[in-house]
Amino acid sequence: MRPQFTNLKKIAAILLIIILFFNWYGFKIISAYLQKDADYRLEARLDKNDYDESQLMEIRIALNMPYQNSQSEFERHYGEIELDGKYYTYVKRKIEDGYLILQCIPNNSKQELQSASNEFLKITYGLDQNQQDKKQNSNSSVAKNFWSVYDDHSNRLDIGIFSNRLNSWFKGHSTSLYHIWQSTPEQPPENRMS
């Protein structure tokens, strides 16, 4: 019976470690995978021109580069940007009159996955606002008791002793530093480049 009991302990320990690992990293890994998959599906739709032109948002960025070639037509461009907490995926770009013009489409699927991930992490780590207010009210009496007993006057350090010792050390050793410095007997030779 003894070997079976140790095997059960090992299995239970392994299961608890797996649960702990999933709690720390598992959901983040799954969330990142789902976001990458959503990005891949959106990019595939954009490559097929399967989107509504009215949803495109235009961003103009000044280019301070000489000899820029202007483009009359938009070209497909890949990438994304986050503005005011919302994700946008690049669709097209062109350079015109010293400006980089990007046309972006809102990435709603990534936005939904990110907000769901944030909500899950808030609930998991107890960062919910209602729960936080309740915890603050229950812990306020403990904090008051701790601070009323704590005496900060006994922990003050007298830095004057250290500064006096440091000043006396520098005064004693500064004369030895003066003797290390030596003047050069003459001006160094000039470097003539042929």
N, CA and C atoms as an extended XYZ file, in Angstrom:
582
Properties=species:S:1:pos:R:3:atomname:S:1:resname:S:1:resid:I:1 pbc="F F F"
N         0.817       -1.196        0.000 N   MET     1
C         0.000        0.000        0.000 CA  MET     1
C         0.859        1.258        0.000 C   MET     1
N         2.009        1.180        0.517 N   ARG     2
C         2.877        2.346        0.615 CA  ARG     2
C         3.293        2.860       -0.765 C   ARG     2
N         3.718        1.997       -1.733 N   PRO     3
C         4.110        2.495       -3.057 CA  PRO     3
C         2.939        3.131       -3.817 C   PRO     3
N         1.717        2.621       -3.640 N   GLN     4
C         0.564        3.199       -4.319 CA  GLN     4
C         0.276        4.602       -3.788 C   GLN     4
N         0.447        4.784       -2.499 N   PHE     5
C         0.196        6.097       -1.891 CA  PHE     5
C         1.200        7.132       -2.392 C   PHE     5
N         2.468        6.756       -2.553 N   THR     6
C         3.472        7.691       -3.069 CA  THR     6
C         3.213        8.005       -4.536 C   THR     6
N         2.712        7.002       -5.291 N   ASN     7
C         2.367        7.258       -6.688 CA  ASN     7
C         1.222        8.254       -6.788 C   ASN     7
N         0.249        8.145       -5.915 N   LEU     8
C        -0.868        9.090       -5.907 CA  LEU     8
C        -0.385       10.495       -5.543 C   LEU     8
N         0.580       10.568       -4.627 N   LYS     9
C         1.135       11.868       -4.258 CA  LYS     9
C         1.841       12.508       -5.461 C   LYS     9
N         2.600       11.685       -6.188 N   LYS    10
C         3.315       12.194       -7.359 CA  LYS    10
C         2.339       12.680       -8.424 C   LYS    10
N         1.295       11.899       -8.653 N   ILE    11
C         0.299       12.279       -9.661 CA  ILE    11
C        -0.410       13.564       -9.242 C   ILE    11
N        -0.768       13.672       -7.971 N   ALA    12
C        -1.429       14.884       -7.483 CA  ALA    12
C        -0.507       16.095       -7.591 C   ALA    12
N         0.765       15.899       -7.263 N   ALA    13
C         1.718       17.007       -7.367 CA  ALA    13
C         1.880       17.452       -8.819 C   ALA    13
N         1.961       16.487       -9.733 N   ILE    14
C         2.095       16.827      -11.148 CA  ILE    14
C         0.857       17.563      -11.645 C   ILE    14
N        -0.320       17.115      -11.250 N   LEU    15
C        -1.555       17.795      -11.659 CA  LEU    15
C        -1.619       19.215      -11.103 C   LEU    15
N        -1.211       19.405       -9.867 N   LEU    16
C        -1.216       20.743       -9.294 CA  LEU    16
C        -0.207       21.660       -9.977 C   LEU    16
N         0.939       21.108      -10.355 N   ILE    17
C         1.929       21.908      -11.084 CA  ILE    17
C         1.391       22.292      -12.461 C   ILE    17
N         0.701       21.364      -13.119 N   ILE    18
C         0.113       21.668      -14.425 CA  ILE    18
C        -0.943       22.761      -14.297 C   ILE    18
N        -1.776       22.671      -13.274 N   ILE    19
C        -2.796       23.697      -13.051 CA  ILE    19
C        -2.144       25.045      -12.753 C   ILE    19
N        -1.103       25.042      -11.942 N   LEU    20
C        -0.394       26.279      -11.635 CA  LEU    20
C         0.244       26.864      -12.888 C   LEU    20
N         0.867       26.015      -13.715 N   PHE    21
C         1.473       26.479      -14.956 CA  PHE    21
C         0.426       27.081      -15.885 C   PHE    21
N        -0.732       26.427      -16.001 N   PHE    22
C        -1.795       26.975      -16.849 CA  PHE    22
C        -2.287       28.307      -16.295 C   PHE    22
N        -2.373       28.407      -14.979 N   ASN    23
C        -2.821       29.661      -14.374 CA  ASN    23
C        -1.834       30.786      -14.674 C   ASN    23
N        -0.537       30.507      -14.659 N   TRP    24
C         0.478       31.524      -14.918 CA  TRP    24
C         0.611       31.843      -16.404 C   TRP    24
N         0.740       30.809      -17.236 N   TYR    25
C         1.104       31.009      -18.633 CA  TYR    25
C         0.102       30.464      -19.644 C   TYR    25
N        -0.672       29.485      -19.272 N   GLY    26
C        -1.526       28.790      -20.236 CA  GLY    26
C        -2.519       29.686      -20.931 C   GLY    26
N        -3.222       30.509      -20.169 N   PHE    27
C        -4.221       31.362      -20.799 CA  PHE    27
C        -3.571       32.408      -21.687 C   PHE    27
N        -2.400       32.891      -21.294 N   LYS    28
C        -1.702       33.866      -22.134 CA  LYS    28
C        -1.286       33.228      -23.455 C   LYS    28
N        -0.848       31.978      -23.399 N   ILE    29
C        -0.438       31.272      -24.616 CA  ILE    29
C        -1.643       31.042      -25.518 C   ILE    29
N        -2.759       30.609      -24.939 N   ILE    30
C        -3.971       30.372      -25.729 CA  ILE    30
C        -4.489       31.679      -26.315 C   ILE    30
N        -4.478       32.738      -25.522 N   SER    31
C        -4.934       34.044      -25.998 CA  SER    31
C        -4.060       34.548      -27.140 C   SER    31
N        -2.738       34.400      -27.013 N   ALA    32
C        -1.826       34.829      -28.081 CA  ALA    32
C        -2.056       34.014      -29.347 C   ALA    32
N        -2.301       32.710      -29.191 N   TYR    33
C        -2.568       31.858      -30.353 CA  TYR    33
C        -3.851       32.287      -31.057 C   TYR    33
N        -4.906       32.553      -30.284 N   LEU    34
C        -6.176       32.963      -30.883 CA  LEU    34
C        -6.050       34.319      -31.583 C   LEU    34
N        -5.270       35.227      -31.009 N   GLN    35
C        -5.070       36.527      -31.650 CA  GLN    35
C        -4.285       36.388      -32.952 C   GLN    35
N        -3.258       35.545      -32.947 N   LYS    36
C        -2.487       35.313      -34.178 CA  LYS    36
C        -3.360       34.676      -35.259 C   LYS    36
N        -4.221       33.750      -34.840 N   ASP    37
C        -5.122       33.102      -35.791 CA  ASP    37
C        -6.109       34.112      -36.374 C   ASP    37
N        -6.639       35.002      -35.532 N   ALA    38
C        -7.557       36.036      -36.012 CA  ALA    38
C        -6.839       36.987      -36.969 C   ALA    38
N        -5.588       37.343      -36.644 N   ASP    39
C        -4.811       38.199      -37.541 CA  ASP    39
C        -4.563       37.517      -38.889 C   ASP    39
N        -4.266       36.235      -38.850 N   TYR    40
C        -4.015       35.483      -40.084 CA  TYR    40
C        -5.266       35.453      -40.958 C   TYR    40
N        -6.432       35.203      -40.334 N   ARG    41
C        -7.684       35.165      -41.101 CA  ARG    41
C        -8.013       36.535      -41.694 C   ARG    41
N        -7.775       37.616      -40.929 N   LEU    42
C        -8.036       38.964      -41.439 CA  LEU    42
C        -7.099       39.295      -42.591 C   LEU    42
N        -5.816       38.942      -42.467 N   GLU    43
C        -4.854       39.183      -43.548 CA  GLU    43
C        -5.254       38.429      -44.816 C   GLU    43
N        -5.762       37.208      -44.653 N   ALA    44
C        -6.197       36.434      -45.818 CA  ALA    44
C        -7.388       37.116      -46.492 C   ALA    44
N        -8.308       37.656      -45.687 N   ARG    45
C        -9.447       38.383      -46.256 CA  ARG    45
C        -8.984       39.647      -46.976 C   ARG    45
N        -8.019       40.341      -46.386 N   LEU    46
C        -7.532       41.576      -47.002 CA  LEU    46
C        -6.785       41.294      -48.298 C   LEU    46
N        -6.061       40.187      -48.343 N   ASP    47
C        -5.347       39.824      -49.569 CA  ASP    47
C        -6.318       39.521      -50.709 C   ASP    47
N        -7.505       39.029      -50.367 N   LYS    48
C        -8.524       38.734      -51.380 CA  LYS    48
C        -9.409       39.947      -51.674 C   LYS    48
N        -9.108       41.088      -51.057 N   ASN    49
C        -9.920       42.309      -51.175 CA  ASN    49
C       -11.349       42.089      -50.701 C   ASN    49
N       -11.516       41.278      -49.667 N   ASP    50
C       -12.827       40.982      -49.100 CA  ASP    50
C       -13.049       41.864      -47.859 C   ASP    50
N       -13.281       43.159      -48.095 N   TYR    51
C       -13.531       44.101      -47.008 CA  TYR    51
C       -14.352       45.259      -47.558 C   TYR    51
N       -14.921       46.012      -46.651 N   ASP    52
C       -15.755       47.137      -47.013 CA  ASP    52
C       -14.889       48.395      -47.081 C   ASP    52
N       -14.852       49.055      -48.229 N   GLU    53
C       -14.033       50.259      -48.423 CA  GLU    53
C       -14.453       51.392      -47.489 C   GLU    53
N       -15.714       51.409      -47.078 N   SER    54
C       -16.193       52.503      -46.219 CA  SER    54
C       -15.633       52.401      -44.795 C   SER    54
N       -15.126       51.238      -44.407 N   GLN    55
C       -14.559       51.055      -43.070 CA  GLN    55
C       -13.119       51.533      -42.965 C   GLN    55
N       -12.486       51.844      -44.093 N   LEU    56
C       -11.081       52.228      -44.083 CA  LEU    56
C       -10.888       53.599      -43.429 C   LEU    56
N        -9.848       53.675      -42.623 N   MET    57
C        -9.477       54.915      -41.965 CA  MET    57
C        -8.120       55.331      -42.539 C   MET    57
N        -7.956       56.634      -42.787 N   GLU    58
C        -6.735       57.116      -43.410 CA  GLU    58
C        -5.858       57.811      -42.379 C   GLU    58
N        -4.568       57.470      -42.411 N   ILE    59
C        -3.578       58.089      -41.531 CA  ILE    59
C        -2.509       58.718      -42.430 C   ILE    59
N        -2.193       59.989      -42.152 N   ARG    60
C        -1.162       60.700      -42.922 CA  ARG    60
C         0.024       60.979      -42.007 C   ARG    60
N         1.205       60.582      -42.472 N   ILE    61
C         2.437       60.781      -41.706 CA  ILE    61
C         3.406       61.560      -42.592 C   ILE    61
N         3.910       62.677      -42.077 N   ALA    62
C         4.853       63.493      -42.844 CA  ALA    62
C         6.194       62.774      -42.945 C   ALA    62
N         6.731       62.750      -44.148 N   LEU    63
C         8.049       62.140      -44.385 CA  LEU    63
C         9.039       63.257      -44.665 C   LEU    63
N        10.020       63.376      -43.851 N   ASN    64
C        11.058       64.382      -44.044 CA  ASN    64
C        12.285       63.737      -44.669 C   ASN    64
N        12.098       63.191      -45.835 N   MET    65
C        13.179       62.513      -46.536 CA  MET    65
C        13.318       63.120      -47.924 C   MET    65
N        14.524       63.468      -48.319 N   PRO    66
C        14.698       64.030      -49.663 CA  PRO    66
C        14.565       62.943      -50.730 C   PRO    66
N        14.215       63.382      -51.895 N   TYR    67
C        14.138       62.515      -53.077 CA  TYR    67
C        13.134       61.380      -52.910 C   TYR    67
N        11.977       61.694      -52.380 N   GLN    68
C        10.922       60.696      -52.266 CA  GLN    68
C        10.177       60.588      -53.579 C   GLN    68
N         9.909       59.391      -53.992 N   ASN    69
C         9.113       59.161      -55.194 CA  ASN    69
C         7.647       59.099      -54.816 C   ASN    69
N         6.847       59.914      -55.467 N   SER    70
C         5.409       59.879      -55.206 CA  SER    70
C         4.781       58.726      -55.972 C   SER    70
N         3.731       58.173      -55.389 N   GLN    71
C         3.004       57.072      -56.011 CA  GLN    71
C         1.578       57.543      -56.259 C   GLN    71
N         1.057       57.192      -57.405 N   SER    72
C        -0.321       57.581      -57.705 CA  SER    72
C        -1.319       56.535      -57.227 C   SER    72
N        -0.886       55.299      -57.110 N   GLU    73
C        -1.766       54.204      -56.732 CA  GLU    73
C        -1.383       53.659      -55.357 C   GLU    73
N        -2.375       53.148      -54.652 N   PHE    74
C        -2.126       52.478      -53.384 CA  PHE    74
C        -1.573       51.088      -53.645 C   PHE    74
N        -0.724       50.607      -52.725 N   GLU    75
C        -0.217       49.247      -52.790 CA  GLU    75
C        -0.560       48.535      -51.484 C   GLU    75
N        -0.677       47.230      -51.551 N   ARG    76
C        -1.002       46.435      -50.357 CA  ARG    76
C         0.124       46.558      -49.355 C   ARG    76
N        -0.232       46.752      -48.069 N   HIS    77
C         0.767       46.915      -47.023 CA  HIS    77
C         0.343       46.098      -45.807 C   HIS    77
N         1.326       45.513      -45.117 N   TYR    78
C         1.056       44.659      -43.963 CA  TYR    78
C         1.537       45.338      -42.686 C   TYR    78
N         0.806       45.122      -41.610 N   GLY    79
C         1.180       45.663      -40.316 CA  GLY    79
C        -0.057       46.071      -39.541 C   GLY    79
N         0.176       46.587      -38.345 N   GLU    80
C        -0.949       47.032      -37.521 CA  GLU    80
C        -0.487       48.156      -36.614 C   GLU    80
N        -1.456       48.863      -36.078 N   ILE    81
C        -1.201       49.972      -35.180 CA  ILE    81
C        -2.314       49.997      -34.137 C   ILE    81
N        -1.959       50.499      -32.950 N   GLU    82
C        -2.948       50.650      -31.887 CA  GLU    82
C        -3.114       52.138      -31.606 C   GLU    82
N        -4.328       52.631      -31.758 N   LEU    83
C        -4.647       54.032      -31.486 CA  LEU    83
C        -5.784       54.090      -30.482 C   LEU    83
N        -5.554       54.766      -29.371 N   ASP    84
C        -6.566       54.947      -28.325 CA  ASP    84
C        -7.167       53.617      -27.863 C   ASP    84
N        -6.336       52.599      -27.757 N   GLY    85
C        -6.784       51.298      -27.268 CA  GLY    85
C        -7.496       50.450      -28.307 C   GLY    85
N        -7.561       50.897      -29.545 N   LYS    86
C        -8.198       50.131      -30.616 CA  LYS    86
C        -7.126       49.707      -31.612 C   LYS    86
N        -7.285       48.489      -32.140 N   TYR    87
C        -6.318       47.939      -33.075 CA  TYR    87
C        -6.795       48.157      -34.513 C   TYR    87
N        -5.867       48.579      -35.359 N   TYR    88
C        -6.134       48.773      -36.776 CA  TYR    88
C        -5.078       48.015      -37.567 C   TYR    88
N        -5.512       47.392      -38.660 N   THR    89
C        -4.609       46.647      -39.526 CA  THR    89
C        -4.437       47.424      -40.823 C   THR    89
N        -3.183       47.571      -41.264 N   TYR    90
C        -2.904       48.279      -42.505 CA  TYR    90
C        -3.467       47.496      -43.681 C   TYR    90
N        -4.032       48.231      -44.632 N   VAL    91
C        -4.541       47.615      -45.849 CA  VAL    91
C        -3.740       48.103      -47.045 C   VAL    91
N        -3.620       49.422      -47.178 N   LYS    92
C        -2.945       50.005      -48.333 CA  LYS    92
C        -2.041       51.146      -47.882 C   LYS    92
N        -1.089       51.495      -48.754 N   ARG    93
C        -0.258       52.662      -48.493 CA  ARG    93
C         0.193       53.270      -49.819 C   ARG    93
N         0.499       54.561      -49.744 N   LYS    94
C         1.133       55.241      -50.863 CA  LYS    94
C         1.861       56.461      -50.332 C   LYS    94
N         2.816       56.957      -51.105 N   ILE    95
C         3.576       58.146      -50.743 CA  ILE    95
C         3.183       59.238      -51.731 C   ILE    95
N         2.728       60.363      -51.173 N   GLU    96
C         2.239       61.439      -52.030 CA  GLU    96
C         2.547       62.789      -51.396 C   GLU    96
N         3.221       63.661      -52.114 N   ASP    97
C         3.531       65.030      -51.681 CA  ASP    97
C         4.238       65.078      -50.323 C   ASP    97
N         5.166       64.166      -50.094 N   GLY    98
C         5.924       64.165      -48.845 CA  GLY    98
C         5.186       63.550      -47.668 C   GLY    98
N         4.096       62.857      -47.911 N   TYR    99
C         3.327       62.204      -46.857 CA  TYR    99
C         3.200       60.718      -47.145 C   TYR    99
N         3.285       59.930      -46.101 N   LEU   100
C         2.967       58.510      -46.177 CA  LEU   100
C         1.490       58.393      -45.824 C   LEU   100
N         0.703       57.864      -46.714 N   ILE   101
C        -0.733       57.736      -46.501 CA  ILE   101
C        -1.039       56.258      -46.304 C   ILE   101
N        -1.546       55.944      -45.117 N   LEU   102
C        -1.913       54.563      -44.779 CA  LEU   102
C        -3.418       54.466      -44.668 C   LEU   102
N        -3.985       53.433      -45.254 N   GLN   103
C        -5.397       53.148      -45.068 CA  GLN   103
C        -5.500       51.891      -44.223 C   GLN   103
N        -6.237       52.011      -43.120 N   CYS   104
C        -6.338       50.937      -42.127 CA  CYS   104
C        -7.783       50.524      -41.956 C   CYS   104
N        -7.956       49.295      -41.480 N   ILE   105
C        -9.285       48.789      -41.171 CA  ILE   105
C        -9.296       48.370      -39.703 C   ILE   105
N       -10.386       48.614      -38.973 N   PRO   106
C       -10.424       48.201      -37.571 CA  PRO   106
C       -10.335       46.677      -37.449 C   PRO   106
N        -9.521       46.216      -36.527 N   ASN   107
C        -9.361       44.787      -36.276 CA  ASN   107
C       -10.236       44.427      -35.081 C   ASN   107
N       -11.527       44.244      -35.338 N   ASN   108
C       -12.492       44.008      -34.264 CA  ASN   108
C       -12.282       42.674      -33.552 C   ASN   108
N       -11.885       41.646      -34.291 N   SER   109
C       -11.698       40.339      -33.655 CA  SER   109
C       -10.547       40.382      -32.658 C   SER   109
N        -9.453       41.057      -33.016 N   LYS   110
C        -8.333       41.168      -32.085 CA  LYS   110
C        -8.727       42.016      -30.876 C   LYS   110
N        -9.514       43.063      -31.108 N   GLN   111
C        -9.980       43.915      -30.020 CA  GLN   111
C       -10.838       43.124      -29.039 C   GLN   111
N       -11.736       42.299      -29.554 N   GLU   112
C       -12.602       41.490      -28.689 CA  GLU   112
C       -11.792       40.463      -27.901 C   GLU   112
N       -10.831       39.811      -28.565 N   LEU   113
C       -10.004       38.826      -27.869 CA  LEU   113
C        -9.147       39.486      -26.793 C   LEU   113
N        -8.612       40.668      -27.079 N   GLN   114
C        -7.783       41.369      -26.099 CA  GLN   114
C        -8.613       41.801      -24.895 C   GLN   114
N        -9.811       42.313      -25.133 N   SER   115
C       -10.650       42.731      -24.005 CA  SER   115
C       -11.103       41.525      -23.186 C   SER   115
N       -11.400       40.402      -23.847 N   ALA   116
C       -11.770       39.186      -23.108 CA  ALA   116
C       -10.592       38.686      -22.277 C   ALA   116
N        -9.401       38.750      -22.852 N   SER   117
C        -8.205       38.334      -22.114 CA  SER   117
C        -7.974       39.225      -20.903 C   SER   117
N        -8.122       40.523      -21.085 N   ASN   118
C        -7.947       41.449      -19.966 CA  ASN   118
C        -8.970       41.207      -18.869 C   ASN   118
N       -10.225       40.966      -19.250 N   GLU   119
C       -11.271       40.697      -18.255 CA  GLU   119
C       -10.984       39.406      -17.493 C   GLU   119
N       -10.543       38.372      -18.222 N   PHE   120
C       -10.225       37.106      -17.566 CA  PHE   120
C        -9.091       37.284      -16.562 C   PHE   120
N        -8.049       38.028      -16.967 N   LEU   121
C        -6.923       38.236      -16.064 CA  LEU   121
C        -7.322       39.079      -14.855 C   LEU   121
N        -8.210       40.052      -15.037 N   LYS   122
C        -8.698       40.839      -13.902 CA  LYS   122
C        -9.434       39.959      -12.909 C   LYS   122
N       -10.273       39.084      -13.433 N   ILE   123
C       -11.035       38.198      -12.545 CA  ILE   123
C       -10.105       37.190      -11.882 C   ILE   123
N        -9.170       36.635      -12.663 N   THR   124
C        -8.254       35.627      -12.125 CA  THR   124
C        -7.371       36.180      -11.020 C   THR   124
N        -6.819       37.363      -11.237 N   TYR   125
C        -5.905       37.938      -10.268 CA  TYR   125
C        -6.591       38.838       -9.253 C   TYR   125
N        -7.907       38.868       -9.260 N   GLY   126
C        -8.643       39.624       -8.256 CA  GLY   126
C        -8.529       41.121       -8.421 C   GLY   126
N        -8.434       41.591       -9.634 N   LEU   127
C        -8.303       43.021       -9.871 CA  LEU   127
C        -9.640       43.674      -10.194 C   LEU   127
N       -10.721       42.942       -9.957 N   ASP   128
C       -12.046       43.495      -10.204 CA  ASP   128
C       -12.282       44.663       -9.253 C   ASP   128
N       -12.847       45.740       -9.750 N   GLN   129
C       -13.004       46.966       -8.973 CA  GLN   129
C       -13.885       46.761       -7.742 C   GLN   129
N       -14.977       46.020       -7.873 N   ASN   130
C       -15.873       45.813       -6.735 CA  ASN   130
C       -15.180       45.024       -5.634 C   ASN   130
N       -14.448       43.989       -6.020 N   GLN   131
C       -13.743       43.187       -5.032 CA  GLN   131
C       -12.625       43.988       -4.389 C   GLN   131
N       -11.998       44.861       -5.140 N   GLN   132
C       -10.891       45.648       -4.606 CA  GLN   132
C       -11.409       46.623       -3.545 C   GLN   132
N       -12.565       47.234       -3.782 N   ASP   133
C       -13.132       48.142       -2.789 CA  ASP   133
C       -13.481       47.391       -1.503 C   ASP   133
N       -14.014       46.175       -1.632 N   LYS   134
C       -14.355       45.387       -0.452 CA  LYS   134
C       -13.104       45.024        0.342 C   LYS   134
N       -12.038       44.658       -0.354 N   LYS   135
C       -10.794       44.290        0.316 CA  LYS   135
C       -10.181       45.488        1.019 C   LYS   135
N       -10.266       46.664        0.409 N   GLN   136
C        -9.703       47.850        1.039 CA  GLN   136
C       -10.443       48.182        2.329 C   GLN   136
N       -11.764       48.023        2.321 N   ASN   137
C       -12.525       48.320        3.530 CA  ASN   137
C       -12.199       47.344        4.651 C   ASN   137
N       -12.015       46.062        4.326 N   SER   138
C       -11.728       45.074        5.363 CA  SER   138
C       -10.296       45.200        5.885 C   SER   138
N        -9.368       45.641        5.043 N   ASN   139
C        -7.973       45.741        5.461 CA  ASN   139
C        -7.617       47.099        6.052 C   ASN   139
N        -8.525       48.054        6.025 N   SER   140
C        -8.190       49.390        6.509 CA  SER   140
C        -7.951       49.383        8.013 C   SER   140
N        -8.678       48.557        8.766 N   SER   141
C        -8.458       48.518       10.215 CA  SER   141
C        -7.099       47.903       10.542 C   SER   141
N        -6.657       46.922        9.763 N   VAL   142
C        -5.347       46.319        9.979 CA  VAL   142
C        -4.258       47.353        9.712 C   VAL   142
N        -4.412       48.126        8.647 N   ALA   143
C        -3.423       49.152        8.321 CA  ALA   143
C        -3.375       50.221        9.400 C   ALA   143
N        -4.532       50.610        9.920 N   LYS   144
C        -4.550       51.629       10.969 CA  LYS   144
C        -3.829       51.123       12.212 C   LYS   144
N        -4.065       49.878       12.581 N   ASN   145
C        -3.402       49.319       13.752 CA  ASN   145
C        -1.894       49.236       13.540 C   ASN   145
N        -1.470       48.841       12.364 N   PHE   146
C        -0.043       48.721       12.084 CA  PHE   146
C         0.635       50.077       12.164 C   PHE   146
N         0.074       51.098       11.538 N   TRP   147
C         0.713       52.409       11.507 CA  TRP   147
C         0.669       53.101       12.866 C   TRP   147
N        -0.314       52.783       13.668 N   SER   148
C        -0.351       53.417       14.985 CA  SER   148
C         0.720       52.831       15.905 C   SER   148
N         1.108       51.564       15.711 N   VAL   149
C         2.122       50.937       16.540 CA  VAL   149
C         3.524       51.242       16.009 C   VAL   149
N         3.670       51.437       14.731 N   TYR   150
C         4.966       51.638       14.091 CA  TYR   150
C         5.553       52.983       14.493 C   TYR   150
N         6.821       52.991       14.857 N   ASP   151
C         7.503       54.215       15.272 CA  ASP   151
C         8.616       54.492       14.279 C   ASP   151
N         8.441       55.517       13.444 N   ASP   152
C         9.439       55.794       12.423 CA  ASP   152
C        10.609       56.610       12.950 C   ASP   152
N        10.509       57.178       14.151 N   HIS   153
C        11.589       58.001       14.688 CA  HIS   153
C        12.817       57.164       15.047 C   HIS   153
N        12.615       55.906       15.380 N   SER   154
C        13.746       55.072       15.774 CA  SER   154
C        14.557       54.608       14.566 C   SER   154
N        14.042       54.781       13.354 N   ASN   155
C        14.733       54.306       12.166 CA  ASN   155
C        15.474       55.402       11.410 C   ASN   155
N        15.583       56.575       11.945 N   ARG   156
C        16.290       57.654       11.262 CA  ARG   156
C        17.791       57.445       11.381 C   ARG   156
N        18.497       57.731       10.313 N   LEU   157
C        19.945       57.560       10.287 CA  LEU   157
C        20.612       58.922       10.374 C   LEU   157
N        21.746       58.975       11.045 N   ASP   158
C        22.512       60.205       11.140 CA  ASP   158
C        23.596       60.147       10.077 C   ASP   158
N        23.402       60.873        8.995 N   ILE   159
C        24.329       60.856        7.875 CA  ILE   159
C        25.520       61.763        8.148 C   ILE   159
N        25.425       62.633        9.125 N   GLY   160
C        26.518       63.556        9.432 CA  GLY   160
C        27.807       62.838        9.767 C   GLY   160
N        27.738       61.701       10.467 N   ILE   161
C        28.923       60.939       10.830 CA  ILE   161
C        29.631       60.446        9.570 C   ILE   161
N        28.845       59.930        8.614 N   PHE   162
C        29.429       59.415        7.382 CA  PHE   162
C        30.033       60.534        6.550 C   PHE   162
N        29.364       61.673        6.478 N   SER   163
C        29.900       62.766        5.657 CA  SER   163
C        31.179       63.327        6.269 C   SER   163
N        31.275       63.402        7.613 N   ASN   164
C        32.505       63.878        8.243 CA  ASN   164
C        33.671       62.942        7.949 C   ASN   164
N        33.427       61.634        8.036 N   ARG   165
C        34.487       60.662        7.752 CA  ARG   165
C        34.903       60.717        6.287 C   ARG   165
N        33.957       60.889        5.400 N   LEU   166
C        34.253       60.961        3.982 CA  LEU   166
C        35.068       62.211        3.668 C   LEU   166
N        34.707       63.339        4.264 N   ASN   167
C        35.461       64.580        4.048 CA  ASN   167
C        36.888       64.459        4.569 C   ASN   167
N        37.052       63.849        5.740 N   SER   168
C        38.400       63.710        6.281 CA  SER   168
C        39.231       62.757        5.431 C   SER   168
N        38.625       61.727        4.863 N   TRP   169
C        39.358       60.804        3.998 CA  TRP   169
C        39.828       61.516        2.746 C   TRP   169
N        38.947       62.334        2.115 N   PHE   170
C        39.339       63.052        0.905 CA  PHE   170
C        40.429       64.077        1.190 C   PHE   170
N        40.354       64.729        2.355 N   LYS   171
C        41.383       65.714        2.682 CA  LYS   171
C        42.733       65.031        2.854 C   LYS   171
N        42.746       63.867        3.449 N   GLY   172
C        43.992       63.146        3.676 CA  GLY   172
C        44.574       62.568        2.400 C   GLY   172
N        43.734       62.190        1.448 N   HIS   173
C        44.211       61.529        0.247 CA  HIS   173
C        44.285       62.460       -0.951 C   HIS   173
N        43.787       63.652       -0.845 N   SER   174
C        43.817       64.544       -2.010 CA  SER   174
C        45.233       65.029       -2.302 C   SER   174
N        46.091       65.124       -1.278 N   THR   175
C        47.476       65.553       -1.535 CA  THR   175
C        48.245       64.481       -2.281 C   THR   175
N        47.937       63.203       -2.041 N   SER   176
C        48.640       62.140       -2.766 CA  SER   176
C        48.222       62.117       -4.233 C   SER   176
N        47.009       62.558       -4.520 N   LEU   177
C        46.582       62.617       -5.908 CA  LEU   177
C        47.323       63.722       -6.661 C   LEU   177
N        47.703       64.787       -5.968 N   TYR   178
C        48.400       65.896       -6.608 CA  TYR   178
C        49.782       65.459       -7.095 C   TYR   178
N        50.451       64.597       -6.361 N   HIS   179
C        51.788       64.164       -6.736 CA  HIS   179
C        51.770       63.199       -7.921 C   HIS   179
N        50.657       62.561       -8.172 N   ILE   180
C        50.568       61.653       -9.322 CA  ILE   180
C        50.580       62.449      -10.619 C   ILE   180
N        49.963       63.609      -10.606 N   TRP   181
C        49.897       64.441      -11.799 CA  TRP   181
C        51.254       65.052      -12.060 C   TRP   181
N        51.719       64.924      -13.263 N   GLN   182
C        53.010       65.494      -13.630 CA  GLN   182
C        52.842       66.307      -14.902 C   GLN   182
N        53.569       67.387      -15.002 N   SER   183
C        53.482       68.200      -16.203 CA  SER   183
C        54.370       67.595      -17.280 C   SER   183
N        54.012       67.831      -18.518 N   THR   184
C        54.837       67.343      -19.620 CA  THR   184
C        55.967       68.344      -19.870 C   THR   184
N        57.159       67.858      -20.204 N   PRO   185
C        58.281       68.774      -20.382 CA  PRO   185
C        58.132       69.671      -21.605 C   PRO   185
N        57.429       69.236      -22.616 N   GLU   186
C        57.276       70.038      -23.816 CA  GLU   186
C        55.966       69.694      -24.486 C   GLU   186
N        55.646       70.440      -25.505 N   GLN   187
C        54.422       70.223      -26.254 CA  GLN   187
C        54.569       68.951      -27.078 C   GLN   187
N        53.516       68.143      -27.177 N   PRO   188
C        53.611       66.921      -27.992 CA  PRO   188
C        53.816       67.275      -29.471 C   PRO   188
N        54.412       66.371      -30.228 N   PRO   189
C        54.667       66.665      -31.641 CA  PRO   189
C        53.348       66.779      -32.426 C   PRO   189
N        53.389       67.584      -33.472 N   GLU   190
C        52.206       67.756      -34.313 CA  GLU   190
C        52.078       66.578      -35.251 C   GLU   190
N        50.866       66.247      -35.563 N   ASN   191
C        50.593       65.151      -36.463 CA  ASN   191
C        50.427       65.722      -37.854 C   ASN   191
N        51.375       65.453      -38.701 N   ARG   192
C        51.317       65.979      -40.070 CA  ARG   192
C        50.846       64.893      -40.999 C   ARG   192
N        49.789       65.231      -41.676 N   MET   193
C        49.230       64.269      -42.636 CA  MET   193
C        49.738       64.604      -44.022 C   MET   193
N        50.313       63.641      -44.706 N   SER   194
C        50.866       63.901      -46.025 CA  SER   194
C        49.837       63.639      -47.093 C   SER   194
